[in-house]
């Protein structure tokens, strides 16, 4: 099995891109990654996307994007695992290179959500939950996260405002990222004034959806010995329904996938210099920190309160703004995370640069923890 | 790169399964494939599906099906390439085994279409076409195929009734397949009485949608030296829009993918004993025969008229009924085709058995030819 390297990064700023179609968003990111790599011809394309079939009435994005990218004919397909779609596209791209089949593979995550009114988007998003056992009761996806957050507060004795450091860190970091949707730091007072979306999830505990696309170009590592290396890549799954889990406060699929990714890379939590966590909600960031071995059970929020998640802290997270400030174009997010980790490893993160980054962890979560894709990237 | 063998086949009869949910359809096929293989634990699951996000309001089918299949935790994801979704899931399953990552991989295709009224299904299906350049004009997916068929008739001088042998062969073969939706042979008179759906596509030139699931269990060939071998596996793409193709009557992605699959297997058209063609419409069967090298340009229909496509003919197609009689649960179809080819190679096709099958070709088409997945399977 061949090792895989990342030789190109392409990003579209996360915005409400009313004037750009889904295909053009994908093409812009893909072309930027190819230009960054100096590659003009790819062998295969994997597109991560969650909602285009319903929101954009467009399926078969693999072939469509390949064509408009000037790569008509190449193998292409779309991967879907709710908000874990782009991480899944990366994973398949890695398998395609590792298998020996292909030498230049593009993974693109893309989502275009501003085309339809709010209600349709909410319906599309709750498709990430179990339709017959969760969504049927009328709960929204934010509502499900509110239930988990409430339970966490109850079990471990926290208040809603204890989660403030996650939002403060993300927005401070997002201010340095030109591709971020929100580029303004917030204070604790701003957080505390945040209106409730679904109690106890406030506006500042939830990430904003948006339109965007991110792409990475993958090649066999022997062809790019100095490029950022994929040191670990793993996917694990869990029940869609939260009530089916032994412990609703434990991301089992995060633990399972990170354990495999750490083992592949020969590293542990102490070796990770930064962590692009899936902070779709503050509570998800806390649970991820715990499942990945950075904090004990119930201590993820404490870790944030101790400022260990800030730049310069023990385990910086959301270093380019995270889902919270960079924005969360759902099926594209996993590749934004991986692209940002790659920029950090290359020293190309600009004002958001974390010093001395050698090993980075990126974790992409589908649903409330049902599909979790974990990658360890390393600078050579 | 490791060779891959097929050790388990699982099929659900194609029907209007009003009483069975999409997850249960997938689980039934998956479990049957695992039982057939004598395998109790899989390493990864790839689910092919086209419309569940909109029709069933359920996304993230990979994790969901893994859980209900008793395989909670394994790597899983959904692949979508319109009607080429299940072929794509097979392709990814092959890459996962070939890469060396996994030793027991399940590919499941599933579609559950009878849950919503007709209009929604038509909208979901036209997502296979280009939303901005084709669907926006109000054309349906059947309508697009009617345009291609009309052009074919014009260019090569055929009448609508010249296409009759495709339907007659498919329905005769489907009568022998217990998993087929329609199990009744038809006469030429029946074909000629077929009402027009979208002229010149009559009821008997179009395949029926339905609910169904099909699964294959894949392992490294060295672990199953006597099992059916995946000798060739390739995907190629083309424009979604028919008007963007140099020749609307040539399936370039079929030619590209079959050429690669033939080369991998070290075979050519003369070595193929049966061909599970994507006969979603009679015209697609004709174009596939031409692109795969069984007939000259414009001679696909002639080949059918000469009965070369019938059992005992030079190149039997739709040997278990094809999409036409077995039924076309869109995102599941690619795995029905591969499962049927496997049964034929094992000598397990019952009354539909073709004698002396050593090498089989299966081709799964997304859209009107935008994603084409081609596999060559061989008996050892």
Interface residues (C-beta under 8 A of the other chain):
Chain A: X1 X21 X23 X44 X50 X51 X53 X54 X56 X57 X58 X59 X60 X61 X62 X63 X64 X66 X67 X72 X73 X74 X75 X76 X77 X78 X79 X80 X81 X82 X84 X88 X91 X92 X95 X96 X98 X99 X100 X101 X123 X124 X126 X127 X128 X130 X131 X132 X135 X234 X235 X236 X237 X238 X239 X240 X244 X252 X253 X256 X366 X367 X370 X371
Chain B: X1 X21 X23 X50 X51 X53 X54 X56 X57 X58 X59 X60 X61 X62 X63 X64 X66 X67 X72 X73 X74 X75 X76 X77 X78 X79 X80 X81 X82 X84 X88 X91 X92 X95 X96 X98 X99 X100 X101 X123 X124 X126 X127 X128 X130 X131 X132 X135 X234 X235 X236 X237 X238 X239 X240 X244 X252 X253 X256 X366 X367 X370 X371
